[in-house]
């Protein structure tokens, strides 16, 4: 057993209680008591291990419902050319990555997220999901397992073209292959069978097709004349994804943009929508599609960088999580910063400073994010019975003083760098900003070596560009 003390505990429970001078009691990885320090100290006087104290705010471990595997070793590469970024990274992920790459990226990403107070994360395998091999998902999962962060692996069909070209390491070279829709469904199922529910449920797998309608442009909204008719291939794709999720009892995650939802619902039987689905991005969704999301009970997640009408989604009853979409080309795994950026974008666009107050923003990265993942009975708040996933923020710093209006202070002024201690399942995984299970400097050094090695071997150095000195708008010679 252990007791975690806080000057303030932001429980995010049903009543949204914020407790001063309080404590959380943890036993066997679960929260068994929450309350005033005076009572807890008397009732649990036998507990030897005590952490936290009057310089900390305790919040639920943050939940990042959308991010990527593979991105951490490519951060900022190609960042100045969003128009070609996908065309650079897709062939790299599919044809020039090794188990070592996915393992080191997993270690580094898990350390990064842990350091930002994230205790449960979603990691889509690559940008378009790579689902031609099980070993890369297993290598990624090993990295997260060693650090200790709970992780949902997102793997599923890559989208068009199908079959998709891939390559696997073969001696000193690469052996080219292709992967069909059926191949990717089989590999996704094998990854689910191998990894879903392992580590006492800390590793999960969600079936994650790249988008819900493969025939449409996958990275932005489709104008009405491009989103006219659902194809037979779209229907086959939707049917295969739904069938796999049903057979394996797994949830579904995917990207969707304007036009995707309307087109998918041309065939409700194969539409990847519903309460077991959370969709990311949503840029270009119009009022009718927002109504369709609400009517189907589909959950939604959103990251800074694209405009979508989050207040309208919420007003219609759609549960919305704020996410990092980290960490490439330049989307940090700092979920507090991401939530703030989502708020700021809406305030500027709507010219309405009353939108998305701090309480709602904190819900979007804790309880609401847990609901989006279908895990709200397990994580997202500090309540008796839930897994003891906690983040302790050091509040004795200039930018967090004076300490009042704690939720405002955390959401408005804190960042991931203020996270001092993190527990997952009651185990301290981060202490004084340092991961407890892995040798952080050694991981960083190894990640640097593997990243540079892969970029050089794949010939991507030209995408490590200078920063645009003196340019108001980026231009290239
Ligand atoms: Zn993404």
Boltz pocket constraint, residues with backbone or C-beta under 6 A from the ligand:
constraints:
  - pocket:
      binder: B
      contacts: [[A, 66], [A, 67], [A, 68], [A, 280], [A, 325]]
      max_distance: 6.0
